[in-house]
Amino acid sequence: MFVYPEFRFSQLGHQFPKHIQMNKGSEFRQGLSIAFRLGTELTVAVMIGAVMGYALDRYINSKPWFLATGVILGGAAGCLNVYRVSKEITVEKDKDQNNGI
């Protein structure tokens, strides 16, 4: 999908869709930042587990058991981090909605 710049929409006589605009407070931008944060949380946890497992494998010379275990434990830790962050975001969003009523 190709997104036209805002001036192109105005040249065509149309208004730029609000859900695509990247203003500071836009929901689209907030959604992207949350998605990138959760993706980074998961990726970093798996990478740290893999690096630790690889280091243990090299030290003990037991390839690939600690690497596999590290990836699995890193994935589990990443999923737990993603769950915690998403729960925190949901609670904050609920508080904002309840204060607005």
C-alpha atoms as an extended CHARMM CRD file, in Angstrom:
* protein
*
       101  EXT
         1         1  MET       CA              0.0000000000        0.0000000000        0.0000000000  PROA      1               0.0000000000
         2         2  PHE       CA              1.4090000000        3.3510000000       -1.0270000000  PROA      2               0.0000000000
         3         3  VAL       CA              0.5950000000        6.2990000000        1.2090000000  PROA      3               0.0000000000
         4         4  TYR       CA              0.4720000000        9.7070000000       -0.4860000000  PROA      4               0.0000000000
         5         5  PRO       CA              1.9800000000       12.6840000000        1.2790000000  PROA      5               0.0000000000
         6         6  GLU       CA             -0.4710000000       15.1270000000        2.8240000000  PROA      6               0.0000000000
         7         7  PHE       CA              0.0160000000       17.7920000000        0.1480000000  PROA      7               0.0000000000
         8         8  ARG       CA             -0.8750000000       15.2970000000       -2.5840000000  PROA      8               0.0000000000
         9         9  PHE       CA             -4.1850000000       14.6060000000       -0.8820000000  PROA      9               0.0000000000
        10        10  SER       CA             -4.9150000000       18.3360000000       -0.7170000000  PROA      10              0.0000000000
        11        11  GLN       CA             -4.0490000000       18.7150000000       -4.4180000000  PROA      11              0.0000000000
        12        12  LEU       CA             -6.5890000000       16.0110000000       -5.2220000000  PROA      12              0.0000000000
        13        13  GLY       CA             -9.2000000000       17.7510000000       -3.0900000000  PROA      13              0.0000000000
        14        14  HSD       CA             -9.2360000000       15.1120000000       -0.3620000000  PROA      14              0.0000000000
        15        15  GLN       CA             -8.4270000000       15.2810000000        3.3200000000  PROA      15              0.0000000000
        16        16  PHE       CA             -5.5020000000       13.2300000000        4.6360000000  PROA      16              0.0000000000
        17        17  PRO       CA             -6.7980000000       10.3080000000        6.7500000000  PROA      17              0.0000000000
        18        18  LYS       CA             -6.4580000000       11.0160000000       10.4750000000  PROA      18              0.0000000000
        19        19  HSD       CA             -5.4840000000        7.4290000000       11.3660000000  PROA      19              0.0000000000
        20        20  ILE       CA             -2.3430000000        7.6410000000        9.1960000000  PROA      20              0.0000000000
        21        21  GLN       CA             -1.0300000000       10.9880000000       10.4250000000  PROA      21              0.0000000000
        22        22  MET       CA              2.1160000000       10.7510000000       12.5300000000  PROA      22              0.0000000000
        23        23  ASN       CA              1.4510000000       13.6280000000       14.9440000000  PROA      23              0.0000000000
        24        24  LYS       CA              2.8980000000       13.2890000000       18.4290000000  PROA      24              0.0000000000
        25        25  GLY       CA             -0.3670000000       12.2270000000       20.0460000000  PROA      25              0.0000000000
        26        26  SER       CA             -1.7920000000       10.1290000000       17.2140000000  PROA      26              0.0000000000
        27        27  GLU       CA             -3.0280000000        6.6400000000       18.0100000000  PROA      27              0.0000000000
        28        28  PHE       CA             -1.1840000000        5.2230000000       14.9990000000  PROA      28              0.0000000000
        29        29  ARG       CA              2.1390000000        6.5060000000       16.3390000000  PROA      29              0.0000000000
        30        30  GLN       CA              1.3770000000        5.2390000000       19.8470000000  PROA      30              0.0000000000
        31        31  GLY       CA              0.4930000000        1.8200000000       18.4480000000  PROA      31              0.0000000000
        32        32  LEU       CA              3.7280000000        1.6430000000       16.4820000000  PROA      32              0.0000000000
        33        33  SER       CA              5.8000000000        2.6030000000       19.5140000000  PROA      33              0.0000000000
        34        34  ILE       CA              4.1210000000       -0.0940000000       21.6110000000  PROA      34              0.0000000000
        35        35  ALA       CA              4.6660000000       -2.6920000000       18.8790000000  PROA      35              0.0000000000
        36        36  PHE       CA              8.3420000000       -1.7950000000       18.5200000000  PROA      36              0.0000000000
        37        37  ARG       CA              8.8130000000       -1.8660000000       22.2980000000  PROA      37              0.0000000000
        38        38  LEU       CA              7.2270000000       -5.3080000000       22.6590000000  PROA      38              0.0000000000
        39        39  GLY       CA              9.1700000000       -6.6720000000       19.6980000000  PROA      39              0.0000000000
        40        40  THR       CA             12.4120000000       -5.3340000000       21.1140000000  PROA      40              0.0000000000
        41        41  GLU       CA             11.6830000000       -6.8220000000       24.5460000000  PROA      41              0.0000000000
        42        42  LEU       CA             11.1840000000      -10.2700000000       23.0510000000  PROA      42              0.0000000000
        43        43  THR       CA             14.1350000000      -10.0940000000       20.6630000000  PROA      43              0.0000000000
        44        44  VAL       CA             16.6130000000       -8.8900000000       23.2740000000  PROA      44              0.0000000000
        45        45  ALA       CA             15.5840000000      -11.5670000000       25.7680000000  PROA      45              0.0000000000
        46        46  VAL       CA             16.0590000000      -14.3460000000       23.1920000000  PROA      46              0.0000000000
        47        47  MET       CA             19.4250000000      -12.9040000000       22.1210000000  PROA      47              0.0000000000
        48        48  ILE       CA             20.6860000000      -12.6750000000       25.7060000000  PROA      48              0.0000000000
        49        49  GLY       CA             19.6150000000      -16.2670000000       26.3720000000  PROA      49              0.0000000000
        50        50  ALA       CA             21.3260000000      -17.4300000000       23.1770000000  PROA      50              0.0000000000
        51        51  VAL       CA             24.5740000000      -15.5970000000       23.9800000000  PROA      51              0.0000000000
        52        52  MET       CA             24.6540000000      -16.9630000000       27.5210000000  PROA      52              0.0000000000
        53        53  GLY       CA             23.9650000000      -20.4780000000       26.2590000000  PROA      53              0.0000000000
        54        54  TYR       CA             26.6380000000      -20.1840000000       23.5950000000  PROA      54              0.0000000000
        55        55  ALA       CA             29.1670000000      -18.9620000000       26.1610000000  PROA      55              0.0000000000
        56        56  LEU       CA             28.3670000000      -21.8880000000       28.4720000000  PROA      56              0.0000000000
        57        57  ASP       CA             28.6720000000      -24.3120000000       25.5600000000  PROA      57              0.0000000000
        58        58  ARG       CA             32.1140000000      -22.9750000000       24.6870000000  PROA      58              0.0000000000
        59        59  TYR       CA             33.2510000000      -23.0340000000       28.3100000000  PROA      59              0.0000000000
        60        60  ILE       CA             31.9740000000      -26.5400000000       29.1160000000  PROA      60              0.0000000000
        61        61  ASN       CA             32.3230000000      -27.8820000000       25.5420000000  PROA      61              0.0000000000
        62        62  SER       CA             28.8150000000      -29.3220000000       25.4550000000  PROA      62              0.0000000000
        63        63  LYS       CA             27.5200000000      -27.9680000000       22.1490000000  PROA      63              0.0000000000
        64        64  PRO       CA             24.5420000000      -27.2830000000       21.4460000000  PROA      64              0.0000000000
        65        65  TRP       CA             22.6710000000      -28.0890000000       24.6570000000  PROA      65              0.0000000000
        66        66  PHE       CA             23.1520000000      -24.8610000000       26.5800000000  PROA      66              0.0000000000
        67        67  LEU       CA             22.5450000000      -22.8010000000       23.4470000000  PROA      67              0.0000000000
        68        68  ALA       CA             19.1900000000      -24.5160000000       22.8700000000  PROA      68              0.0000000000
        69        69  THR       CA             18.2850000000      -24.1830000000       26.5380000000  PROA      69              0.0000000000
        70        70  GLY       CA             19.3070000000      -20.5250000000       26.5310000000  PROA      70              0.0000000000
        71        71  VAL       CA             17.1540000000      -19.7680000000       23.4910000000  PROA      71              0.0000000000
        72        72  ILE       CA             14.1530000000      -21.5040000000       25.0560000000  PROA      72              0.0000000000
        73        73  LEU       CA             14.6100000000      -19.8050000000       28.4330000000  PROA      73              0.0000000000
        74        74  GLY       CA             15.2560000000      -16.4630000000       26.7200000000  PROA      74              0.0000000000
        75        75  GLY       CA             12.0550000000      -16.8800000000       24.7200000000  PROA      75              0.0000000000
        76        76  ALA       CA             10.1260000000      -17.6750000000       27.8810000000  PROA      76              0.0000000000
        77        77  ALA       CA             11.6280000000      -14.6690000000       29.6730000000  PROA      77              0.0000000000
        78        78  GLY       CA             10.8390000000      -12.4790000000       26.6600000000  PROA      78              0.0000000000
        79        79  CYS       CA              7.2260000000      -13.6460000000       26.6000000000  PROA      79              0.0000000000
        80        80  LEU       CA              6.9570000000      -12.8960000000       30.3160000000  PROA      80              0.0000000000
        81        81  ASN       CA              8.3960000000       -9.4000000000       29.7580000000  PROA      81              0.0000000000
        82        82  VAL       CA              5.9830000000       -8.7600000000       26.8980000000  PROA      82              0.0000000000
        83        83  TYR       CA              3.0830000000       -9.9170000000       29.0840000000  PROA      83              0.0000000000
        84        84  ARG       CA              4.1390000000       -7.6220000000       31.9320000000  PROA      84              0.0000000000
        85        85  VAL       CA              4.5910000000       -4.5930000000       29.6870000000  PROA      85              0.0000000000
        86        86  SER       CA              1.2980000000       -5.1350000000       27.8600000000  PROA      86              0.0000000000
        87        87  LYS       CA             -0.5170000000       -5.5680000000       31.1740000000  PROA      87              0.0000000000
        88        88  GLU       CA              1.0330000000       -2.3140000000       32.4240000000  PROA      88              0.0000000000
        89        89  ILE       CA             -0.0090000000       -0.4950000000       29.2430000000  PROA      89              0.0000000000
        90        90  THR       CA             -3.5550000000       -1.8330000000       29.5560000000  PROA      90              0.0000000000
        91        91  VAL       CA             -3.8240000000       -0.6870000000       33.1850000000  PROA      91              0.0000000000
        92        92  GLU       CA             -2.5470000000        2.7920000000       32.2680000000  PROA      92              0.0000000000
        93        93  LYS       CA             -5.0050000000        3.0260000000       29.3770000000  PROA      93              0.0000000000
        94        94  ASP       CA             -7.8960000000        1.9640000000       31.6380000000  PROA      94              0.0000000000
        95        95  LYS       CA             -6.9220000000        4.5960000000       34.2140000000  PROA      95              0.0000000000
        96        96  ASP       CA             -6.8310000000        7.2810000000       31.4950000000  PROA      96              0.0000000000
        97        97  GLN       CA            -10.2450000000        6.2540000000       30.2150000000  PROA      97              0.0000000000
        98        98  ASN       CA            -11.7910000000        6.1870000000       33.7130000000  PROA      98              0.0000000000
        99        99  ASN       CA            -10.3900000000        9.6290000000       34.5670000000  PROA      99              0.0000000000
       100       100  GLY       CA            -11.9050000000       11.0810000000       31.3970000000  PROA      100             0.0000000000
       101       101  ILE       CA            -15.4420000000       10.0490000000       32.3480000000  PROA      101             0.0000000000
